[in-house]
């Protein structure tokens, strides 16, 4: 197995754990566990349980209880909330005519493997760094999973100025059709100047009416959970690089031809994504991380 993207792996583990758990589901990803190699789920479970004191020094309970606490309070809230937010927006975009789905920084995203009926008309483009791309392909091969029809896997390094040529040179991609893009879990790990250039590239590439969904670290109130997440990411060799205020995000998006259609701060994300789950599990509630927001932006006319 090639070098593993640890943040993507932990995100897949969190989605797989939640898929195993009792409902109601915040976001149901029954294919996440298929991307884990045999024994990996159990190995991560043991490692996380053993590290409970890092997350909660006052915790007392069994290893299974420790794992549930860690997943519910640390690992799962952001992956579940942003996936729910993005796929709800994607479904609405398909109703409005989007026919292409660009997944930037795809990691272990499984949308193409569990394509819902409403997405049958979509062409799906997964873009990721070459090393991450090859590692996911190896995991798919080991699991015996073939690339679904209408799905295209493209190597792209967003630190390179001409990354978008992999799309423009792909015969399946059409710059004349409306697209939906997701950048989930990506903005944390690229410098601000790279993110600004990426937005500008998308503004030049996408047809007006196309939409972009992403989560991002906001400057206000990251809290102790955010600091632990940053420490975990740095320990995995993937340090967080940037944070933004809402005003900064609005300005960057507008400069690149986008306007914000929907913006959810942590309280709004908690109300939107976790209300039903928390009502069913009052002893084990989940809340969105302080310092993480989700945003849906739309490409405006007359930018290109």
N, C-alpha and C positions, 0 to 999 in steps of 0.2 A: 504494500500500500504506500502510495506517495505521501509526502508531507501533508498533514491534515490541517485544515482551517479550523482552529479550535472554537472560535466564536460561532461559526456556522454549525459545527458539530453539537455544541451545547444547545443551540437553538433547536436543532432537529430533535435532540433528546427531550427537551422540554415539551415540544409538540407531540412527540411519541408518548411521553408519560401522560399528558393530558388526554390523548386519544384512548389510552387504556382506562382512564379513571371514569368514575361515575359522572353522568350528565347533571344538568344540561351543559353542553359543550360551549365554551367561549368561542372556540374555533376548532373544528374537527379536521384533523389531518391524519387519516388512517394509513397514509403511505409513508409518513416520516420514518417509521421504524424500519421500513424496507431498505432505507439507505444506510442503516447501521450494519456493520459486519457482525457475524455471529459472536455473541458474548459481549459486544460493546455496550449494549444497554445496561447489562448487569455490572460491568466494570465501572461505568460512569456512576451508576446508582451507589455502588460501594464507596467510590471516591468522594462523592458529594456528601453522603451520610457521615463519613469520617471527618469531614471538614465543617461540621455544624458549628463548632466553637468560633470559627472565623465569621460566620454569618450571624450567629446568635449566641453569645457567650453564656447567657443565662438559661439556655434551653435544657430541658430534662425530658427524656422520653426514649423510645426504642429507635433503632436505625430506620425502620420504615416511617415512623412518625417524623424523624429528622429529615428524611428525604422529602416527605410531603411538605414540610414547612419550607425547605429550601426551594423546591420547585414553585410552590404557590406564592412565596414572597420575593424570590430573587430571580429565578430562571425563566419562568413562564409568562409573567404579566406583559412584558414588552413584545416578545414574539407573537403571542396570541392576539393582543390588541391591534398591533399594526397589520397583521395578516387579515383579521376580520375587517378592519377599516378599508384596506386596499381592495379586498375581493368584493366587498359591498359596492365600492365605487366602480370597480371594473364591471360588475353586472349592470349597473346603471349606464355605463359608457357603451356597452354592447347594445343595449336597447336604443341608444341614440346614434348608433351607426359605426362604432369602433370595430375594426376588423383585424387589427394587429395588436398583439400584446408583447411589449418589450420589457423583459425582466433584467434590469441592470444590477450587477452584483448578485447573480442568481443563487450562489451558494448551494444549499440543499433544498431549494424550493421544489415543491412537488405538484404544483398546479397542473402541469402537463400530464402527470400520471393519474390524476383524479379529475380530469376535465368534466365539469358538469354539463348537462344538456344544453344550457343556454350559451355555452362557449364553443359549441361544435363548429361555428363558422369562423372562429379565430385562427389566425396563424400566430404561433408563439415563438418568440426569439429569446433564448436565454443567453446572456452575455456575462462573461466573467474572466478574470485573469487566467492566463494560460495554465498555471500550476493548479489553480482551483478547478478550472474546467476539466483538466485531465483526471484529477482525483475523483471528481463526481462521476465521470464516465467510467472509471474503474469500478466504483461502487455499484453503478447500474449494471455493469457486466457481471459482477460477482453475484448480484441478486437475480440475474437472469431477466432483467427488464430491458426491453427494446425501446428505442426512441419512438414515441407515439407519432402517428401521421400528423403532419402539419406543424411539427415542432422542429426548430432549428437551433443547434448549439453552436455558438460563435465565441471564439477567443478574442477578448478585448481588454486592454490595459488602459483604464481611464486616466492614468497619469501621462499617457502619450497624447500629443496634440491631435493626431489623426485617427483616434480610436474608431470614429464613426464610419470609416471606410469599409469595415467588415459588414456593416448594414447596407450601405449604398451599393456595395458590390455583390450582395446576396440577391440572386434572381427572385427569391420569394418575397423580398421586401419592396413595398411600393411607397414612395414619398407622396404619392397622390391619394393615399387612403388615410383615413383618420386612425390614430393609434392611441393606445393606453400604455403608459409606462409606470413601472414601480421601481423604486430605489429603497428597498427595505433593509435596515441595518447597515447602510452604506455610509451615510453622512458623518458618522462618528469617527471613521477611520481614514478619511481623506482630508488633506489640508483645505482651508477655506478657498484658496486660489484655485485648487483643482475642482472643487465643487462649483465655484462660479463659472469656470470654463465649461464644465459639464452641462450646466444649465444653459449657457449660451449655445453650445453645440446642439442641444435638444431644441432650443428655440429656432435654430436655423434649419433643423432637420424635419421637424414635425409640422403636419398640416394644421392650420387653425381649427380649433375645436377639439384637438387632441388633449388628453389629460395626463397628469403626472401625480402619483401618490407616493409619499415618502414619510418617514419618521425622522426626527432630528433632535439633538440635544439642545435644549434651550438654556439660556444663561441663568434664568431665574430658578432658584430653589432645587438644586440637584439632590440635596439631602444625603443622609448616610447610605441609603441604598445605592444611590448613584456613585458615591465614592467607592463602595465595595465593588460595584460593577467595573468601574474604571481600573481598580487595582487588579481584578481578575483578568481584564483584557490586556493590561500591560504585562502581567505575568505570563500570558499566553503568547507574548510577542506581537500583540496587535494593539498598541496604545491608541487611546482616543485622542483626536487631533484638534477638534474644534467644537464650538458651541455658538448659538445664535439667539438673538432676541427676535421677537415677532416682527418688530419694525425692520430689523436688518434683513429678515427673510422676505418680507414684502418688497423691500427695495431691490434685492437681488433678483427676485422673480420678475418684477416689473421691467427691470433693465434688460431681461432676456426674453421678454414678450409674453410672460405668464401673469395671470391674476389669480389670487387665492379664491377658490370656490368654497372651501370648507376648511376650518382649522379647529382642532380639538386639543385643548390643554389637558393635563392629567385628571382633574375632576370630571371634565366632560367625557374623557375616554372611559373612566371608571363607570360613569352612569350609562354610557352607550354600550359598553362591551361586557361588563361584569355584573350588571344588576340581577339578571336571572340566576346566574351561578351563585352569587352571594346570598340570594334569598333562599336557595336550596342548601347552602353550606354556611350558615351563619357562624359556625365555630372555626371555619377555615376560609375566610374571605380573601379575595384578591383585589388589589387596587393597582391602577396604573402608576408607574414610577413618577415621582416628582422629578422634573427636569427633562421629561420626554414628551414631545408633542407629535401629532400626526397632521399632515397637511395634504390637501388636494388642490392642485392648481391647473388652470386651463390655458392653453395657448390661444392668445388673442389674434384677431385678424391684423393684416398689414404690418407684420413684423419682419417677414423675410424680404 
